[in-house]
């Protein structure tokens, strides 16, 4: 993971940041896999073909109701950081 950060940002962050990033990737994988599996299985259980099941699973990951929460959290964190900077004269 250190090499990834070095290649992308040109430096390696603190071990706590690397650990948080690794945990975040694991949680994203777990969350996405469950949704992909459930919606794909629903499509195939209706006796549709496997290709339609895969497309249904992938489509369930694309909608704004699935990924929108992550984006909203990022905007909230940026706003908190901006308020902190303004309050402390940064």
C-alpha positions as CSV (number, residue, x, y, z in Angstrom):
1,X,0.0,0.0,0.0
2,X,2.9,2.3,0.7
3,X,4.0,2.0,-2.9
4,X,0.5,2.9,-4.1
5,X,0.6,6.2,-2.1
6,X,4.1,6.9,-3.3
7,X,3.2,6.4,-7.0
8,X,0.0,8.5,-6.7
9,X,1.1,11.3,-4.3
10,X,4.9,11.2,-4.3
11,X,5.1,10.5,-0.6
12,X,4.0,7.9,1.9
13,X,1.6,9.0,4.7
14,X,1.6,8.0,8.3
15,X,0.9,4.3,9.1
16,X,-2.5,5.3,10.5
17,X,-3.6,6.8,7.2
18,X,-2.5,3.7,5.3
19,X,-4.4,1.4,7.8
20,X,-7.5,3.5,7.5
21,X,-7.3,3.4,3.7
22,X,-6.9,-0.4,3.7
23,X,-9.9,-0.8,6.0
24,X,-11.9,1.5,3.7
25,X,-11.1,-0.7,0.7
26,X,-12.1,-3.8,2.5
27,X,-15.4,-2.3,3.6
28,X,-16.1,-1.0,0.1
29,X,-15.5,-4.5,-1.3
30,X,-17.7,-6.2,1.2
31,X,-20.5,-3.7,0.8
32,X,-20.4,-3.8,-3.0
33,X,-20.2,-7.6,-3.2
34,X,-23.3,-8.1,-1.2
35,X,-25.4,-5.8,-3.3
36,X,-23.9,-7.2,-6.5
37,X,-24.7,-10.8,-5.4
38,X,-28.2,-10.1,-4.2
39,X,-29.4,-8.2,-7.3
40,X,-27.6,-10.6,-9.6
41,X,-29.2,-13.6,-7.9
42,X,-32.7,-12.0,-8.1
43,X,-32.3,-11.5,-11.8
44,X,-31.2,-15.1,-12.4
45,X,-33.8,-16.6,-10.0
46,X,-36.5,-15.3,-12.4
47,X,-34.9,-17.8,-14.9
48,X,-33.3,-15.0,-16.9
49,X,-29.9,-15.7,-18.4
50,X,-26.6,-15.3,-16.5
51,X,-25.6,-12.2,-18.5
52,X,-28.8,-10.4,-17.5
53,X,-28.1,-11.3,-13.8
54,X,-24.5,-9.9,-14.1
55,X,-25.8,-6.7,-15.7
56,X,-28.5,-6.3,-13.0
57,X,-25.9,-6.7,-10.3
58,X,-23.6,-4.1,-11.8
59,X,-26.5,-1.7,-12.5
60,X,-27.4,-1.9,-8.8
61,X,-24.0,-0.5,-8.0
62,X,-24.3,2.4,-10.4
63,X,-27.3,4.3,-9.1
64,X,-27.1,7.5,-7.2
65,X,-28.8,6.0,-4.2
66,X,-26.0,3.5,-3.8
67,X,-23.0,5.7,-4.2
68,X,-24.5,9.0,-3.2
69,X,-24.0,8.5,0.5
70,X,-20.2,8.3,0.1
71,X,-20.1,11.5,-1.8
72,X,-22.3,13.3,0.7
73,X,-20.0,12.2,3.5
74,X,-17.0,13.6,1.6
75,X,-18.7,17.0,1.2
76,X,-19.6,17.0,4.9
77,X,-16.0,16.3,5.9
78,X,-14.7,19.0,3.5
79,X,-17.1,21.5,5.0
80,X,-16.1,20.6,8.6
81,X,-12.4,21.0,7.6
82,X,-13.2,24.4,6.0
83,X,-15.1,25.6,9.1
84,X,-12.2,24.5,11.3
85,X,-9.7,26.4,9.1
86,X,-11.8,29.6,9.1
87,X,-12.3,29.4,12.9
88,X,-8.5,28.9,13.5
89,X,-7.4,31.5,10.9
90,X,-5.8,29.0,8.6
